[in-house]
Amino acid sequence: MAHKNRTNHSPLKGRQGKTHKKPLQIYNAFEAEDRLRDLFQNHGMGHISHDQRKQLAEFYVLLMENQKTENFTRLLSLKDVGIRHFVDCLIIAQLTELKFPLVDVGTGPGFPGIPLKILYPDQKIILAEGVQRRVEFLKRVRETMHLQKLDIIGRNVNPWFMYPVQGVITRAVEDVRNTLKNVLSCLQTGGRVYLMKGPNVDPEIKTAQEEVGEFYKLVEDHAYSLPHTTHERRLLVYEKIKMAPLPSIDDEPWPQEELFDNQNLRFKKGAAT
């Protein structure tokens, strides 16, 4: 993400500044799928198919093997990954209707984008990530798991990001107003922004209304807990109601040298919103 807000109340904020921890145990894909089946049955995801669980188990193995050398997640047990990564991402589809193409802003190692790609294999999803080692990991995941219609853009998302999409989703720690500002050029009018937040997000809603209320309307506000847990969440859904002037490409505050990898197609800047 282009900006971080230290006062944000995201449930994932605590992952910043943590020392690198390695998983003590990594189940193989077969064992992981079997355990995910029971876990999903107990946490409201019994509808997830066997094939989808197999893919999620494969992603779990790739993530944990990568965690041996990288510090992409603080969740190291299969139970924590299953609930606080997989269920946390998949439950969004039960709360709202997603619009595609959908860009996952600041996806990190692929959340929520990879679980949503598994859930929506025929829809186009774009993963935007500014840290190159994460980009390389995402590309390995895409290749290993043979995921189609999954574009990877190796750059931060800011007002000069003009890849046209109908949906934006993020579970990163950025403030609501900053996210809405940063996606103003890429999100089409009538498109929606899905913000996966912690429960205490009301101050951010107020500030966002004051600063970008001309362009966005809050159309859904879901307060919920992950099924059979104490993990509280808020899902905010904003709809873009008005076009905004596109910023001048020449004014972008850093060079556009980042990697654009949408499966062998290079992205051209200047797409209209």
C-alpha positions as CSV (number, residue, x, y, z in Angstrom):
1,M,0.0,0.0,0.0
2,A,1.1,3.5,-0.6
3,H,0.4,4.8,2.9
4,K,0.1,3.2,6.3
5,N,-1.9,4.5,9.2
6,R,-0.6,3.8,12.6
7,T,-4.0,4.6,14.3
8,N,-5.9,2.0,12.2
9,H,-7.9,-0.6,14.1
10,S,-7.2,-3.5,11.7
11,P,-7.1,-7.0,13.2
12,L,-3.9,-7.6,11.2
13,K,-2.0,-4.6,12.5
14,G,-0.1,-6.7,15.1
15,R,1.8,-8.5,12.3
16,Q,4.0,-5.5,11.7
17,G,7.3,-5.4,13.4
18,K,7.2,-9.1,14.5
19,T,10.3,-11.3,14.3
20,H,10.4,-14.0,11.8
21,K,8.9,-17.2,13.1
22,K,9.1,-20.5,11.2
23,P,6.4,-23.2,11.3
24,L,7.1,-26.1,13.7
25,Q,5.0,-28.5,11.6
26,I,3.8,-28.5,8.0
27,Y,1.2,-31.0,7.0
28,N,1.4,-32.3,3.5
29,A,-1.5,-31.4,1.1
30,F,-3.4,-34.6,1.7
31,E,-3.3,-34.3,5.5
32,A,-4.1,-30.5,5.3
33,E,-7.1,-31.1,3.1
34,D,-8.5,-33.7,5.6
35,R,-8.0,-31.3,8.5
36,L,-9.5,-28.4,6.6
37,R,-12.6,-30.4,6.0
38,D,-13.3,-30.8,9.7
39,L,-12.3,-27.2,10.4
40,F,-14.5,-25.8,7.7
41,Q,-17.5,-27.9,8.9
42,N,-17.0,-26.4,12.4
43,H,-16.6,-22.8,11.2
44,G,-19.3,-22.2,8.7
45,M,-17.6,-23.3,5.5
46,G,-19.1,-26.7,5.0
47,H,-20.1,-25.7,1.5
48,I,-16.5,-25.4,0.3
49,S,-16.0,-28.3,-2.1
50,H,-13.5,-31.1,-1.9
51,D,-11.6,-29.7,-5.0
52,Q,-11.5,-26.2,-3.4
53,R,-10.2,-27.6,-0.2
54,K,-7.5,-29.4,-2.1
55,Q,-6.4,-26.1,-3.7
56,L,-6.5,-24.3,-0.3
57,A,-4.4,-27.1,1.2
58,E,-1.9,-26.8,-1.6
59,F,-1.7,-23.0,-1.0
60,Y,-1.2,-23.7,2.7
61,V,1.8,-25.9,1.9
62,L,3.3,-23.3,-0.4
63,L,2.8,-20.6,2.2
64,M,4.3,-22.6,5.0
65,E,7.3,-23.8,3.0
66,N,7.9,-20.2,1.9
67,Q,7.7,-19.1,5.6
68,K,10.9,-21.0,6.3
69,T,12.8,-18.2,4.6
70,E,10.4,-15.3,4.4
71,N,8.2,-13.6,7.0
72,F,4.9,-13.3,5.2
73,T,2.5,-14.4,7.9
74,R,2.5,-14.6,11.7
75,L,-0.1,-17.4,11.6
76,L,1.8,-20.7,11.5
77,S,-0.5,-23.5,12.6
78,L,-3.0,-25.1,10.1
79,K,-5.8,-24.1,12.5
80,D,-4.9,-20.5,12.5
81,V,-4.3,-20.3,8.8
82,G,-7.6,-22.1,8.2
83,I,-9.6,-19.8,10.3
84,R,-7.9,-16.5,10.3
85,H,-6.7,-16.6,6.7
86,F,-9.0,-18.9,4.7
87,V,-12.3,-18.5,6.6
88,D,-11.6,-14.8,7.0
89,C,-11.3,-14.4,3.2
90,L,-14.0,-16.9,2.0
91,I,-16.7,-15.5,4.3
92,I,-16.7,-12.3,2.3
93,A,-18.6,-14.1,-0.5
94,Q,-21.4,-14.9,2.0
95,L,-21.8,-11.2,3.1
96,T,-21.8,-9.4,-0.2
97,E,-21.8,-9.8,-4.0
98,L,-18.4,-9.2,-5.5
99,K,-17.8,-7.3,-8.7
100,F,-15.2,-8.4,-11.2
101,P,-12.5,-7.7,-12.5
102,L,-11.5,-7.5,-8.9
103,V,-8.1,-6.1,-7.7
104,D,-6.7,-7.1,-4.3
105,V,-4.8,-4.1,-3.1
106,G,-1.7,-4.9,-1.0
107,T,-2.3,-8.6,-1.3
108,G,0.9,-9.6,0.5
109,P,1.3,-13.4,0.1
110,G,-2.2,-13.6,-1.5
111,F,-4.9,-12.6,0.9
112,P,-7.8,-12.4,0.2
113,G,-7.0,-12.8,-3.5
114,I,-5.8,-16.4,-3.7
115,P,-8.7,-17.9,-1.7
116,L,-11.2,-15.8,-3.7
117,K,-9.6,-17.0,-6.9
118,I,-10.1,-20.6,-5.8
119,L,-13.7,-19.7,-5.0
120,Y,-14.3,-17.9,-8.3
121,P,-12.0,-19.7,-10.8
122,D,-13.7,-18.2,-13.9
123,Q,-13.6,-14.6,-12.7
124,K,-10.6,-12.2,-13.3
125,I,-8.7,-11.2,-10.2
126,I,-5.7,-9.0,-10.1
127,L,-3.2,-9.1,-7.2
128,A,-1.4,-5.8,-6.6
129,E,1.7,-6.0,-4.4
130,G,4.6,-3.6,-4.1
131,V,7.2,-5.9,-2.4
132,Q,9.1,-7.8,-5.0
133,R,9.8,-11.0,-3.0
134,R,6.0,-11.3,-2.4
135,V,5.4,-10.8,-6.1
136,E,7.8,-13.6,-6.9
137,F,6.0,-15.9,-4.4
138,L,2.6,-15.0,-6.0
139,K,3.9,-15.9,-9.4
140,R,5.2,-19.3,-8.1
141,V,1.8,-19.9,-6.6
142,R,0.0,-19.1,-9.8
143,E,2.3,-21.4,-11.8
144,T,2.3,-24.2,-9.3
145,M,-1.5,-24.2,-8.8
146,H,-2.2,-23.5,-12.5
147,L,-4.5,-20.6,-11.6
148,Q,-6.1,-18.9,-14.6
149,K,-7.4,-15.3,-15.0
150,L,-5.1,-14.2,-12.2
151,D,-3.0,-11.2,-13.0
152,I,-0.1,-10.0,-10.8
153,I,1.0,-6.4,-10.8
154,G,4.2,-5.7,-8.9
155,R,3.6,-2.1,-7.7
156,N,1.9,-0.1,-5.0
157,V,-1.6,1.2,-5.7
158,N,-1.9,5.0,-5.6
159,P,-3.9,7.6,-7.5
160,W,-1.8,7.0,-10.6
161,F,-2.8,3.4,-10.7
162,M,-5.2,3.3,-13.7
163,Y,-5.8,-0.4,-14.4
164,P,-9.6,-0.4,-14.9
165,V,-11.6,-2.6,-12.5
166,Q,-15.1,-3.0,-11.2
167,G,-14.1,-4.1,-7.8
168,V,-11.4,-3.4,-5.2
169,I,-10.8,-5.5,-2.1
170,T,-8.2,-5.2,0.7
171,R,-7.6,-6.5,4.2
172,A,-4.4,-4.4,4.7
173,V,-3.9,-1.8,7.4
174,E,-4.4,1.3,5.4
175,D,-6.9,3.9,6.5
176,V,-10.3,3.8,4.7
177,R,-9.9,7.3,3.2
178,N,-6.4,6.5,1.9
179,T,-7.6,3.3,0.2
180,L,-10.5,5.2,-1.4
181,K,-8.2,7.9,-2.6
182,N,-5.7,5.5,-4.0
183,V,-8.2,3.5,-6.1
184,L,-10.1,6.5,-7.4
185,S,-8.5,6.4,-10.8
186,C,-8.8,2.6,-11.4
187,L,-12.3,1.9,-10.1
188,Q,-15.0,2.5,-12.6
189,T,-18.1,4.5,-11.8
190,G,-20.6,2.1,-10.2
191,G,-17.8,-0.2,-9.1
192,R,-17.3,-1.2,-5.4
193,V,-14.6,-1.2,-2.8
194,Y,-14.7,-4.0,-0.2
195,L,-12.7,-3.1,2.9
196,M,-12.0,-5.9,5.4
197,K,-11.6,-4.1,8.7
198,G,-11.6,-4.5,12.5
199,P,-14.7,-3.6,14.5
200,N,-13.6,-0.1,15.6
201,V,-13.6,1.5,12.2
202,D,-16.2,4.3,12.8
203,P,-13.6,7.1,13.1
204,E,-12.3,6.1,9.7
205,I,-15.7,6.1,8.1
206,K,-16.3,9.6,9.4
207,T,-13.0,10.9,8.0
208,A,-13.6,9.2,4.6
209,Q,-17.0,10.8,4.3
210,E,-15.6,14.2,4.9
211,E,-12.7,13.8,2.4
212,V,-14.0,11.6,-0.4
213,G,-17.8,11.5,0.2
214,E,-18.2,13.4,-3.1
215,F,-17.1,10.3,-5.0
216,Y,-18.2,7.4,-2.8
217,K,-21.2,6.2,-1.0
218,L,-21.1,3.6,1.8
219,V,-23.7,1.1,0.7
220,E,-23.1,-1.9,3.0
221,D,-21.7,-2.1,6.6
222,H,-21.5,-5.7,8.0
223,A,-20.5,-6.3,11.6
224,Y,-19.8,-10.0,12.2
225,S,-17.6,-12.5,13.8
226,L,-15.8,-15.4,12.2
227,P,-18.2,-18.4,12.8
228,H,-17.7,-20.0,16.3
229,T,-14.8,-17.7,17.2
230,T,-14.3,-14.4,19.1
231,H,-12.7,-12.7,16.1
232,E,-14.8,-9.7,15.3
233,R,-14.8,-8.0,11.9
234,R,-16.4,-5.2,9.9
235,L,-16.9,-5.3,6.1
236,L,-17.4,-1.9,4.5
237,V,-18.6,-1.7,1.0
238,Y,-18.3,1.6,-0.9
239,E,-19.7,2.3,-4.3
240,K,-18.1,4.9,-6.6
241,I,-20.8,7.4,-7.5
242,K,-18.9,10.0,-9.5
243,M,-15.9,10.2,-11.8
244,A,-12.9,12.1,-10.6
245,P,-10.3,14.0,-12.7
246,L,-7.4,11.7,-13.6
247,P,-4.0,12.9,-12.2
248,S,-1.2,13.8,-14.6
249,I,1.1,10.8,-15.1
250,D,4.1,13.2,-15.0
251,D,3.2,14.2,-11.4
252,E,3.5,10.7,-9.9
253,P,6.0,11.0,-7.0
254,W,8.1,7.9,-8.0
255,P,9.3,6.4,-11.3
256,Q,7.1,3.8,-12.9
257,E,9.7,1.0,-13.1
258,E,7.6,-1.6,-11.3
259,L,6.7,-5.0,-12.8
260,F,3.4,-5.4,-14.6
261,D,2.8,-9.1,-15.2
262,N,-0.7,-9.8,-16.3
263,Q,0.2,-13.1,-18.0
264,N,2.4,-11.7,-20.7
265,L,0.4,-8.5,-21.3
266,R,1.9,-5.2,-20.3
267,F,-0.4,-2.6,-18.8
268,K,-0.5,0.8,-20.4
269,K,-1.1,3.8,-18.2
270,G,-3.8,6.3,-18.8
271,A,-6.9,4.1,-18.9
272,A,-10.1,6.2,-18.4
273,T,-12.1,5.8,-15.2
